[in-house]
Amino acid sequence: MRTFQTSSSRGAGSPDVAGFYELDTGSIQYVVSDPASRRAMIVDPVLNYDPKAGRTGTRSADEILRHVEQAGLSVDWVIDTHPHADHFSAGAYLKDKLGTRLATGEKVRDIAVVWRKLYNMPDAFEPSTFDRVFADGESFDLGTLPVRVMLSPGHTLASITLIVGEDAALVHDTLMQPDSGTSRADFPGADVATLYRSIKSILALPGTTRLFVGHDYCHDGREPAWESTVAEQKASNVHVKDGVGEAEFVRIRSERDRTLPLPDRMLHALQVNLRAGRLPEPESDGHRYLRIPLNRF
């Protein structure tokens, strides 16, 4: 199975985008770089986690570190597009290894309020664990490339899209590949109609814009795929292709969501990812423990 792919720059104003497929959760991690300056950012990295054994590992993040070193890149940012429900973030691990800045969208504060109540941890999940929380419309430079942050709520309250240069957008868990459709919108704070409007904003980008998704579940057994274009999504996405209105999308997405179980890592992952990927502090015996709310879902 193919687990690595590079989408090369198309010229001035266009980034290189390297994608790393994580088999256990179908997650895709990215290293986005400016060919002119060799400056880079890492997006949505995975800290490996075995829920049966309660064991974490850094295999996937270490693969990214090797790529960064071999490609001669300098990493300016590690960014989580939202607090992930299906995998642990390796953001804190990579920040410690690279001495870089760790960021997410500012609406993480709203998600923290929801999950403090669910975990009964009123003082937990302070956004100060991130070096930066980006507002909708905020921008920064990645070498010679501008990066614009676009709030894309629906899948979560805090989801952001990163529009890089002239022809690339990392759309996290909002869109899937066209044959898989879109992401679920039934978690606390999610909203199906809001998801539809966020997707429409993404599909208003130029048709040649490369779109990089956060997951792929290999529809009908095909190889993993993580790049499409705005034009391809508009033509053939099974949930939101041209002609699908908001009411129809809400019906399709809601019916699908009612059949889905909770991700097996969700209750484990949120308390880590709202702390920028940092595991809970060791207790008196030197070991770390997760907190699981019972009978809340």
Order of alpha helices (4+ residues) and beta strands (2+ residues): beta-beta-beta-beta-beta-beta-alpha-beta-beta-alpha-beta-alpha-beta-beta-beta-beta-beta-alpha-beta-beta-alpha-alpha-alpha
